[in-house]
Amino acid sequence: MLTFKKSEHLCSKILISYLFTKGKQFYYYPFKVMWLDSETLPETVPAQVLISVPKKNIPTAVVRNKIKRRIREAYRKNKILYNQFLINNSLQNAFVLHYTEKKIISYKEIEAKIILILHRLQKENEKNIR
């Protein structure tokens, strides 16, 4: 269960553009999170994620890739409770984790923020269920 398969990556250009135009958003430093309730995800996974580290903020590809690896690992290790919540409530989500900091931060900080983001997404989904 602690995997991050291709089916969990948000790749659909149509869904990505829809998410950027119609999605809801919130900000947890250093992440801007855009999310969308979606019953029309092409895969049978509870959540699909797009991880974005802009070239404008981090010009060096090596550092961008390092940050993306850290974000993926933090998400992979902590997604289980959020995915279980979505499965129990028959929901699907698509969301973007957009890194906004101009320098690299530690893995522990990234993991702490990912946990907060997943809790916030769960709360937002609970609001929509009621």
C-alpha positions as CSV (number, residue, x, y, z in Angstrom):
1,M,0.0,0.0,0.0
2,L,3.0,2.3,0.5
3,T,3.6,2.7,-3.2
4,F,3.1,5.6,-5.6
5,K,2.1,4.0,-8.9
6,K,1.7,5.7,-12.3
7,S,-2.1,5.5,-11.9
8,E,-1.8,7.8,-8.9
9,H,0.0,10.5,-10.9
10,L,-2.3,13.1,-12.4
11,C,-1.4,13.1,-16.1
12,S,-4.7,14.0,-17.9
13,K,-4.2,17.4,-19.6
14,I,-7.9,18.0,-19.6
15,L,-8.3,17.3,-15.9
16,I,-5.2,19.4,-15.0
17,S,-6.5,22.4,-16.9
18,Y,-10.0,21.9,-15.3
19,L,-8.3,21.7,-11.9
20,F,-6.4,25.0,-12.5
21,T,-9.5,26.8,-13.6
22,K,-12.3,25.4,-11.5
23,G,-10.5,23.8,-8.5
24,K,-10.5,25.0,-5.0
25,Q,-7.2,26.1,-3.4
26,F,-5.5,26.8,-0.1
27,Y,-1.9,27.6,1.0
28,Y,0.3,25.8,3.5
29,Y,3.8,27.3,3.3
30,P,5.7,26.3,1.0
31,F,2.8,24.6,-0.9
32,K,-0.1,26.0,-2.8
33,V,-2.6,23.2,-3.0
34,M,-5.3,23.1,-5.7
35,W,-7.9,20.3,-5.4
36,L,-11.0,19.1,-7.1
37,D,-13.7,16.6,-6.2
38,S,-13.9,14.3,-9.1
39,E,-16.0,11.2,-9.8
40,T,-14.6,11.1,-13.3
41,L,-11.0,10.1,-12.6
42,P,-9.9,7.8,-15.4
43,E,-8.3,5.4,-12.9
44,T,-9.8,3.5,-10.0
45,V,-7.5,5.1,-7.5
46,P,-8.9,7.3,-4.7
47,A,-6.6,10.2,-5.4
48,Q,-4.4,11.5,-8.2
49,V,-1.5,13.9,-7.5
50,L,0.5,16.4,-9.6
51,I,3.7,17.6,-8.0
52,S,4.9,20.9,-9.4
53,V,8.2,22.7,-8.7
54,P,8.5,25.7,-11.0
55,K,11.7,26.5,-12.9
56,K,11.1,30.1,-12.2
57,N,11.7,29.6,-8.4
58,I,14.3,26.8,-8.6
59,P,16.4,27.2,-11.8
60,T,18.6,24.2,-11.3
61,A,17.1,20.9,-12.5
62,V,19.1,18.9,-10.0
63,V,17.6,20.8,-7.1
64,R,14.1,20.7,-8.6
65,N,14.3,16.9,-9.0
66,K,15.6,16.6,-5.4
67,I,12.6,18.6,-4.1
68,K,10.2,16.5,-6.2
69,R,11.7,13.3,-4.9
70,R,11.3,14.5,-1.3
71,I,7.7,15.5,-1.9
72,R,6.8,12.2,-3.6
73,E,8.4,10.2,-0.7
74,A,6.6,12.2,1.9
75,Y,3.3,11.8,0.1
76,R,3.9,8.1,-0.5
77,K,4.6,7.4,3.2
78,N,1.6,9.4,4.5
79,K,-1.2,9.0,2.0
80,I,-2.7,5.8,3.6
81,L,-5.1,7.5,6.0
82,Y,-6.3,10.0,3.4
83,N,-6.8,7.3,0.8
84,Q,-8.6,5.1,3.3
85,F,-11.0,8.0,4.1
86,L,-11.7,8.5,0.4
87,I,-12.3,4.8,-0.2
88,N,-14.7,4.5,2.8
89,N,-16.7,7.5,1.5
90,S,-16.6,6.4,-2.1
91,L,-14.9,9.7,-3.2
92,Q,-12.1,10.5,-5.6
93,N,-9.9,13.6,-5.6
94,A,-7.3,15.2,-7.9
95,F,-4.9,17.7,-6.5
96,V,-1.8,19.6,-7.2
97,L,1.1,20.2,-4.8
98,H,2.7,23.4,-6.1
99,Y,6.1,24.2,-4.3
100,T,6.4,28.0,-4.0
101,E,9.6,28.4,-1.9
102,K,12.7,29.8,-3.7
103,K,15.2,27.5,-1.9
104,I,15.4,23.9,-0.8
105,I,13.9,22.9,2.5
106,S,14.5,19.8,4.6
107,Y,12.6,16.5,4.2
108,K,11.3,16.7,7.7
109,E,9.7,20.1,7.0
110,I,8.2,18.8,3.7
111,E,6.8,15.7,5.4
112,A,5.2,17.8,8.2
113,K,3.5,20.0,5.6
114,I,2.3,17.1,3.5
115,I,0.7,15.6,6.6
116,L,-1.1,18.9,7.4
117,I,-2.2,19.2,3.7
118,L,-3.7,15.7,3.8
119,H,-5.6,16.4,7.0
120,R,-6.9,19.7,5.5
121,L,-8.0,17.9,2.3
122,Q,-9.8,15.3,4.5
123,K,-11.6,18.1,6.4
124,E,-12.6,19.8,3.2
125,N,-14.0,16.6,1.9
126,E,-15.9,16.0,5.1
127,K,-17.6,19.4,4.7
128,N,-18.8,18.3,1.2
129,I,-20.2,15.0,2.5
130,R,-22.5,16.7,5.0
